[in-house]
Amino acid sequence: MFADLIRRMTAPAPDRIPDADARLALGALLVRLARADGHYDPVEKSRIEAILARRYGLSDASALRMQCEALEAEAPDTVRFTRAIKDAVDYEDRLAVIDAMWQIVLADGERDAQEDSIMRMVAPMLGVTDQDSNAARRRIENAG
């Protein structure tokens, strides 16, 4: 179902992808992060839906979250998938997804080592500096 999107994103010189596809790719990255610790809890699903609804002006993002879950299941390894997003999605969207990723990491009140590892790996692969990622984490922690 998502094979064409994945093929376009992982092409040697990918074009920018349409907004609808960017939504799916960024949402799938949130799902991958939420699943990283082996527990994909209702609070994480709810947080993903809230992030997607707010970001894309949706009243109900449950269908989009489920599409993101399906894409995540078909997506290549995190390294290739993240690099594909970097090449196919504008910087502002990548920076916003780091913020959203920290919301997912901190959603259950625990910072799992696997989630931290993914954040340390993903931020630079998305072209986001450690300083910007840490600033996003502090904003989320202080808002909590």
N, C-alpha and C positions, 0 to 999 in steps of 0.2 A: 504494500500500500504506500509506503513512504520511500520506496527504493529510488524513485526519480529524484526526490528532494535530496536524499543522501548522496546520490551520484553527482548531482549538480554542485552540492556543497564541497565534495571531496575531489572535484576535478582539479587538474594541475593549476589552472588559472580561473578560479571561480568568479562569476559575476556576482554583483550584489543580488541578494535574493529578495523577492517581493515581501512586503510587510506580513502577509498571512503566513508565509513560510518562516520568517524570522520569529514570529510569535511561537510557532511550534518548536523551533530549534532552541530558543531561549527557555521556553517552558520545559522542554525535555531535559535540558541541563539542570534545571531546578529539581526535577524528578530524580535524575541520576544522583544528585547530591543527597536528597532526602532518603534514597534507598541505600546509600553508602554504608550505613552502620548496620544493615541487615534488618532494620525495623522501619517500615513505612507506615507511620502512625496516622490516625485520623487528624490529629492536630497539624501534622505536616501537610496532608492533603488539603485541609482547610486553609492553611496559610498560603499554599501555592495558588489555590483558587482566589483568595483575597488579593494576592499580588497581581495575578493575571487580570482579574476584574478591574482593579484600580488602574493598572497600567494601560489597559486597552478599552476602558469605558464600557465594560460589560456588566449587566445586572446579575448574570449567573455564568460563572466560568467553569462549571463542572464538566460540560462537554469538551471544552478546550483542554482541561486538565487530563481527561481520559485520552484525548488524541495525543497529548504530549507524552503520556505514559506509554502509549503504543509506539510512538517514534523512538522514545528512549530505549525500548526493548530491542528495536531493530538497528539502532545507531552503532557505529563502530566504537572501538575503545575510546576512552575519555580523551586521550591525547589527540587522536585524529579528529574526533568530533569537535573538540574545543578549538583546535586550529582552524577547522572548517568554518566555525562560527566567526572567528576573528577575521577571516578573509572575506566573509560574505555579509557581515552585519556592521553597521556604522558604529563608531567609537562610543557615542553617547548611549546607545543601546547596550553596548558591552559593559560600560561603567554602571549603568542602572542594574544590569543583571548581577553584578558583584554585590550590590546593595541587597538585592532580592535574595541572593544566595546566603548572605549572612542572616537574613531574616529566617531562612529555613534552618540553618545550622543552630540558631538560638531558639527556635520555636518550641522545642521540648524542654528547654531549661538546662540542657547539658551540651557541652562541647565534646563530642566524640573524637577520638584520635584519628579515625578514618576520615571524618568530615573535615577536620583541620588539615589533614594531609591533602585532601582534594582541593581545598581552598588555596593552600600554598602552591599547588601545582597549576590550578586553573587560572588564577588571576594573571600571572605573567603570560600564560599562553593566550589569554584574551587581549594582551597588550595593556593591561592595567597594572600600574606600579604597586609595590608593596605598601607604600605610603597611602595611596588612594584606597586600597583594600582595607588597611588598618583603620583609616578614617571612617569608612563605611561601617566597619564592625563596631567602632566606638559609638557612632550615631545610633545604631540599632540597640546596643546595650544600654545606652543612656535613655532611649525612648521607652524601653521595656519597663 
